Amino acid sequence: MPLDPYSITPNGSINRVKLMSAAGLPEAWHGQTIYQVMGRESLVKRISEAFPELANQVDPVRIFSEQYVAQNNPAAEAIADEMGLALGCLLLVLKQGEAANRDARPEWDDSYWTQWGSIQQVILGGGLMAGVLGRHMLAKAAHMLDGLLTLEIAKYPTALPLMGTARMANESHMPNWVFDFGGTNLKRARVLDGEGKVSGLAQMPSVFMPAFSETDEIFDFMVRAIADTIAKQYWSDETVFINVSIANYVQMGRLAPDMPYGRLRSLGEDSSEVFSEAVSQRAGHAVSILLVHDGTAAARAYAGATHTAVITIGTALGWGFPPPHDSLTPLDANFHIQSDK
């Protein structure tokens, strides 16, 4: 099936891109997927092997980035260089579309490679890109690409899915709240309405996502998190509109089979409706929830940008292409993100 750049499916996942041919590609990575090389699990393993004292930390990546890489620890810089090298190799594979890389991804027809080949700018976001490690990765990848693509880190790298979902209408209404259920953290914010524009977000502290073994456990956690968060602000009898970015592909309101969130599809055909009913019941008033794939949401933060891809790097890699902006609520020229406790 040809690529629809604004309605992406699991078939388009870049996590499964195999590294077969790229300038500078280490032999040890040949044939591996980019997720195997760049995913959080792989990164944490390398960090723990080099720095055993970080092995039992809740968030070893943040400490590694803001202390070890920031202090120019040679072993830390070597790992950061590897991550930048992996990013550069991925972008070379996508941009150049060499035959070996195409052959390793038979589910992609020419429309995928043509789209990636047309990209001139890549905007990077996600937790890994938010600190010193991200800047190190950017410098390494940009040097490898040597002008083939323009790379930049987003102004708000960890908030792109929140920003994008805030621009999407929910039953013709601007959302009151936006949530982002990722692989590592839950992020949430109130949407600040500035006369028909999104003037900003009032972002609450992030919540670390626990591991869940059962579908009901993850569903109950999400319902409680949404309902209890919005309970902090008084609402009248009017419907509360909530857009939820989720680290899972979503098509026609239905979650694609994937882990961990794809398990929720067993609870009902229309996942947005299932959540709307459950959160409404817990909150005690009407709630309308719209579920959105996180990569799609992140790309909507840059709606209107042409020849551009948005890639987020955190637990895994998310991606999307910015659509035309005419169907989305504009961001105010002075858009800002403020803390909201």
N, C-alpha and C positions, 0 to 999 in steps of 0.2 A: 504494500500500500504506500503511495507517495506521501512524503512529509507534508503535513499541514503545520507551518511554523508557529501558528498561534493556538493550536490545539494539540499539544504533544502527547504521545502515548508511551507506554513502557518500551515499545520498540525503539524509541529514539534515545534511550538512556546512554549517556556517555560513560557511565561507570563500567560498562561492559566493552568499551573500545579496547581492542587488543593492540599492544605496542609491537609492531612488526618491523617498521622501517622509519627511521627519523635520524637526522644528523645528531650525533652525540648520544644515541641510545645505548646504554650499557648492555653488554651481552647477557648479563644476569636477568635483565628485565624482558628480554625478547620473548614474545608470546604471552606475556602476562597482561591482565586487564589493568586499566589505569586505577581501578579501585584497589586491586591487590597491592599496588605500589604507593598510592596516595591516600587511601582511606584512613580514617582515624585509628582503626584497629592496628594497621601496619605501622603507623607513626608512633603510637603508644608503645608498641613492642620495641621499636628501635630506641625510643627514649629510655625505656626501662632497662634495656640491655646496657646502654651507655651510662646511665645514671640510676643505679639500683635504688637510691634513696627516694626516687620519685615514683617507684612502682606501686605504692599503696596510697598515693594521693588521689583525692576525688577528681581533680582536674589537672593531671600532670602536664598537659599540653600548654595550658596558660602559664604555669610556673616555668616550664622549659622556655617558652617564648620571651616572657617579660623579665626573666632573671638570667638564664643561662645563655641564650642567644644575645640578649641585650648587653651582657657583660663580655661578649666576644670570646666565650669559651670555645676553644678549637674543635672539640668533639661535637658541641652543639651546632657550631657553624657548618660542620661537615654534613650533619643531618639536614640542616636548613638548605644547604646547597643541593642535596639530593632531592628535596621537595621541589625546589625551583627548577631543577633539571627535569623532573617528572612533568611539571606543568608545561615547561617548554616543549618537551617531546609530545605531549598530548595535543598542544596547539598546532605543532607542525603536522602531526598526523591528520588532524581535522582540516586544516587549511590547504594542505598540499594534495591530499587524497591519492597517495601513491597506490599503485596496483596491489602491492602486498597487503596494505592496510585495508583496501576495499575487499579483497578476497577473504580476509579474516572476519569481515562483518557482512555475510551474505544477506542478512535481513534488511540491510540498507540498500535501496535502489539509488539511481543517480540523483534523485531529488535531494537526498540527504547531503551527498557530497557537494552538489552544486550550491546548496544553501550555505554550508560551512565554507566553501571556497569563496563565496561572495563577501564573507565577513571581513571588515577592515579594522574593527575596534572590539576589544573584549573588556568588559567591566567586571571586576572581580569583587566578590563579597563573601560572607560567611565567617564563622568564628576564626578559622585559621588565618584569614587575611586581615584581621582586625588589629593586629599588634606588630611587634618587631619581626616575628617569624614571617608574617605576610609580606612585609616590606622587603625582607631578604629574598623571599621567593620571587617577588615581582622583579627585582633587579636581575636575578639570575636568568629568569625566563626571557626578559626583555633583551638581555645581551645575546641570548641564543637566537632569538627571532630576528635580530638585526634589522628592524624596520619593517618586517613582513606584516606585522600587526601592531596596532597601538594598544598598549595595556595601561589600565589604571585601576586603582583600588577605589571603590565607592566611598563617598563621604561618610555614609552610615552603613558600613559593611555588614553588620549583624542585623540590621533592621530592614533590609530590602524586602523580605516577604511581607512584613507589616505595612510598609509603605505602599507596595503594590496592591495588597488586598484592600487598603483604605481607599484606593481609587476606583474600586469595582462596585457597581450598584448592586444592592440586595433588594429585590422586589421594587426597583426604581428608587430606592432610598440610599443615601450615603450611610455607611455603617456607623453605629455608635461606638463599637469596640472592634478591635482586631486581635487575633491570637495567632501564634506560630508554634505549632507542635513539631519540633525537630527530632533528630535522633539523640541529642544530648541535653538540650534545654527547651523549656517552654518560655516563650516571650509573649507579653500581652501589653496592650496600650489602649487608651481612650483616643478616639479620633476627634480632633479639634476642627470644627466646621467654621470656615471663614467665608461666609457669603457665597456659597456654591463652590468653594475651593477647599481642598484639604490644607489648612493652614499649619498643621503640625500634629504631632502625636505626644500624648502624655504617657510615657512608658513606665510601667511598674517593674520592680525587680524580677529578674529571671528566676525560674524554678528548675532545678536539676531534675531530669526525667529519670525516674527509677526504672529498673528492669521488670518486665511483666511476663509471666508465663502463661496466663490465661486471657482469653479475649475479653471476658467480663471485667477483669481487673483494669485493663487499659481503658475500656469504655467508661467504667465508673470513675476512674481518675480524671479523665477528660471532662466528663459531665460536671463533676464536683469543682474542678479547676475553673471552668467557665462560669458556672452559676455562682460560686462563692466570690469570684472576682467582681462580677457585675453587681453583686449585692452590696458592695462597698459604696455604691452610688445610688441614690434614691431614684426610682423611676415611677412615673404615673402609670395609668392603665394602658398607655401606648405601647405598641410592640417595640422590643429592643432588637435592633438589627446588628448581627455579629458575623463578620467574615473570618474564616479560619483557614490559614495556610497549614498544610500538612505534608510531611515528608513521604508522600505517596502520590502516584498518578491518580487523577480523578477524571472520569469521563461521564458526562450526563448525570452528574450527581452520585455516581457509583465509584467506589474505590477499586482500583486494580489489585489483583492478588500480589501481595508483596509483604515483607516483614519490616517492622512489626504491625503497622497500621492497617495493612490490607486484610488482616484477619477480621476487621470490623465489618467487612462486607457481608459476613454471615448473619448479621443482625437485621438486615433489611435491604431491599433493592435500592432505595434512595437513601444514601447515607446522610445527606444533609437533612432530610426530613426526620430520620431516626434521631439525630442529635437535637433538632429543633424541639421535638416532642419531649425528650428526656430532660433537656435543660429547662424548658418551660415548666415542667412539672416540679423540678427541684427549686427553681427560682420563684415560683408562685405567680408568674405573669407570662404573657406571650413573648416568645423569643423566636426569631427567624435566623437560622444559621445557614451560611453558604460555605461549603468546603472547596478549597482551591489547591491545586498542586503547588508546592513551594517554589519550584523553579519557574513556573508560569507566573506566580505572584511576584517573584523578584524581578522578572523581566518587565512587568507592568510598572514598576517604579520608574523606568526609563522609556515609557511609551512615547513614540514619536521619533526615537533615535533610529537612524537607518544604517544598514550594513553593520549591525551591532549584535553581539551576543552577550548575555549576562551569565556568568558562571559563579556559583557559590561553592565554597570548599569548607566543609565542616566534618560531620560524621562520615558523609559520602559527598559526592559531587552532584549539585543541582544545576540546572541550566534552563535557558529560555531565550526567545527572541522578542525584543520589544515590539508590540503591535502599534498600529496607528493610534494616535491619542484621542481621536474624536469620539470614541465610545466610552471614554473614561473620565472621571472627575479630575480636573487639573490640580496639580500641586501649586500652592501659592509661591510666588517668587521668593518670599521670606520663610519658606517652610523650615520648621525646626523640630527637634525632638527634645522634650524636657522630661525630667524625672517626676514621677508621681508615686508617692508611697502609699 
